[in-house]
């Protein structure tokens, strides 16, 4: 894949209900165009293929800067599974990681004046 914009991998995670999986943590990993926040690719683990397909369809192409609230509403309205809370929490964690990176990057490129 050839991406013209600067892209990075960001991840988020959340605890799954104990009865769902031997794995305790749900993860979302996204390939993101940093300047726009656009999700280029995304994966979820562990995740049944049907849920993964729906989540990918919702997330690929969306912006972590402007589309997150709409995404979370869609998940609330369309996903009825015991993992819903973990999915939402992991996506919020992913967005937090992305925003923290932007904040750190802005501090590195715009040092405050001493005085």
C-alpha positions in Angstrom: 0.0 0.0 0.0 1.3 3.4 -0.9 0.1 6.3 1.4 1.1 9.8 0.6 0.2 11.2 4.0 2.2 10.5 7.1 0.7 7.4 8.7 1.1 5.7 12.0 -0.3 2.7 13.9 -2.4 3.5 17.0 -4.0 1.0 19.4 -6.6 0.9 22.1 -7.7 -1.8 24.5 -10.3 -2.8 27.0 -11.1 -5.7 29.3 -13.6 -8.2 27.9 -16.3 -9.9 30.1 -14.8 -13.1 31.6 -17.4 -15.3 30.0 -16.6 -14.2 26.4 -13.0 -15.3 25.9 -9.9 -16.9 27.4 -8.3 -13.7 26.3 -9.0 -10.9 28.8 -8.3 -7.9 26.6 -10.0 -6.6 23.5 -7.8 -4.6 21.1 -8.4 -2.2 18.3 -5.4 -1.4 16.1 -5.7 1.3 13.4 -3.5 2.5 10.6 -4.2 6.3 10.6 -3.2 9.3 8.5 -1.9 11.5 11.2 -2.7 15.0 9.8 -6.4 14.2 9.1 -7.0 11.4 11.6 -8.4 9.3 8.7 -8.5 5.5 9.5 -6.9 3.7 6.6 -7.1 0.2 8.0 -8.3 -1.3 11.3 -8.2 -4.7 13.0 -9.9 -6.0 16.2 -8.7 -8.9 18.4 -10.2 -11.2 19.5 -13.3 -10.6 17.4 -15.8 -12.8 15.5 -15.5 -12.1 11.8 -19.1 -10.8 11.5 -18.6 -8.2 14.2 -15.1 -7.3 12.8 -16.6 -6.8 9.3 -19.3 -4.5 10.6 -16.8 -2.5 12.7 -14.3 -2.2 9.8 -17.1 -0.9 7.5 -17.9 1.7 10.1 -14.4 2.8 10.9 -12.4 2.7 7.6 -12.5 6.2 6.1 -13.7 8.0 9.2 -11.7 10.6 11.0 -10.5 10.2 14.6 -10.7 14.0 14.7 -14.3 14.6 13.7 -16.3 11.4 13.3 -15.8 9.6 16.7 -19.1 10.6 18.3 -21.0 9.4 15.3 -19.1 6.1 15.3 -19.8 5.5 19.0 -23.5 6.3 18.4 -23.6 3.8 15.5 -22.0 1.1 17.7 -24.5 1.8 20.5 -27.4 1.5 18.1 -26.2 -1.4 15.9 -24.1 -3.8 18.0 -25.9 -6.0 20.5 -23.3 -8.3 22.0 -21.7 -8.7 25.4 -18.5 -7.2 24.0 -20.1 -3.8 23.2 -18.8 -2.0 26.2 -15.3 -3.3 25.6 -15.5 -2.3 21.9 -16.5 1.2 22.8 -13.9 1.5 25.5 -11.1 0.3 23.2 -12.1 2.7 20.5 -12.1 5.6 23.1 -8.6 4.4 24.2 -7.4 4.4 20.6 -8.7 8.0 20.1 -7.0 9.0 23.3 -3.7 7.6 22.1 -4.0 9.4 18.8 -4.8 12.7 20.5 -2.0 12.3 23.0 0.4 11.8 20.0 -0.9 15.0 18.4 -0.4 16.9 21.7 3.1 15.6 22.1 4.0 16.3 18.5 2.7 19.8 18.8 4.8 20.4 21.9 7.9 19.1 20.1 7.5 21.3 17.1 6.4 24.4 19.0 8.5 24.7 22.1 7.3 27.3 24.6 9.3 30.5 25.0 11.4 30.8 28.1 11.3 34.0 29.9 
